[in-house]
Amino acid sequence: MADAPVPPHPPFALARTIVLVGLMGAGKSSIGKRLAQRLHVPFLDADTEIENAAGCTIDEIFERHGEAAFRDGERRVIARLLDEHPPHVLATGGGAFMDAETRARIRARSVSVWLRADLDVLVRRVKKRNNRPLLKRGDPREILEKLIALRYPVYAEADIAVESLDGPHDQVVDAILARLAPLQDTQHG
């Protein structure tokens, strides 16, 4: 199924950055790209920006320096992206919103959107890629179950929650736009 054509005008003027949070496999990057396209704003992926800043992959950061060093770099990169860029769509790594400092900065400077997905959807999606450091430590389903128990109560602090279901990502984008529209200062079109 082809994506719907992009409307010539965004549904509203984006007043604040939109930050997508959720577990790996929730669709933050793929949905984020489509959302940014529909809003006619840049899309940034925090993981890509971290890799660019570090000059190596996230896997390599985890292997060489450990998770704590990665989380410190992630915190600094997200702060820079929120502070130095005009409104955009930002996809964060699954653990970024767990950091209290990052969560406070996201709350102060953006609108957070939790892409909530059930366990079966996440398991199906993460099997498509093998570059997820946290899943290399055991059975992916068990790890994701533990992460859901730990992280979903914190993700629930996001400004908006939208279900990330199997099916066309544009349906999820439509749901996000419907929830965002009332939060924007300037609307048109």
Disulfide bonds with the S-S distance in Angstrom:
none
